[in-house]
Amino acid sequence: MGGFFVQSSHGEKGNFEVVVPRSGGGLAHWWRDNDDPDRPWRGPTLMFGSTQDVDAAALIQSNFGTVGNLEVVVNARGSLYH
């Protein structure tokens, strides 16, 4: 199982964003508030709430539609989902 890590433009300094496959299906998303001096991690938040196991994920920040959207592509049992 593979997860993905990026530094987004969210927040003044840019937050860290992580997505990781969950054993029960879907993805878990964490983000670190780099503007907070304590730099807390927030999450997990369920993403891509599939009942299928996710084998791997890729994460980018795009400018398609609303600028700053996080876009995820996952491989779940041989099929790709966005």
N, C-alpha and C positions, 0 to 999 in steps of 0.2 A: 504494500500500500504506500502511495506517495502523496505527500502534501505539498503545499506551495506557500512561499513567503514573498511579500512585496512591501515596499515603502510607498504609501499613497500620498496624495497631496492634501488629504483631510487633516484639519488642524493647521496651526501655524508652522510647526516643524515637520509635519508629515508623519502620520501614524504608521506603525507596522501592522500589516494585515496578514493573517495566517488562515488557510483552510486545510483541513485534515479529514480524510475519510473516517467515518464512524463504523464500528463493527456491526451496528444494528441497521445500517443503511443511511444514505445521505452524507452530508458533510457537516463538520463543526467549524465555526468561524470565531476566531479570537482577534482582537485588535488591542494595540498598546497605545495609550494616550501619551505621546511624547511631549505634549505641552505641560503636563502635570509633573512637578518636580519629583514625585514618587514613582512616576512611570508605571502606573498600574495596568495590568492586562484585564480586558473586559471580555466576557463570554464564558462559556461557549454559547453561540446562537446556532440553531439548526438551520442549515441551508440545504437546498435541493432535497427536500423531504421525501426521498424515494424509499420504497421498501427494499429496493435492490442494493446489494453491496456495491460500493464505489471502489474501483481498483486504483484510480489515480485522478488527480485534479491539476488543472493549470489555472492561474489567476493573473489577470492584468487589470490595470485601470485604464478606461477608455475615454474617448471624447465623442463617442457615438451617442446620439440622443442627448441626455443630460450629461454635461461635462463632469467627470469625476466618478462615474459609475464603475463599480467593480464588476468585472465580467469573469465568469467561471465556465470552463469546459471540463466535463468529467467523462471518464471511461468507466462505464458500469456494465460489467459482463459482456464486454466486446462491442458495446454501442456507445456512441458519443452523444452527449447532451449539453446544451448551453442554457 
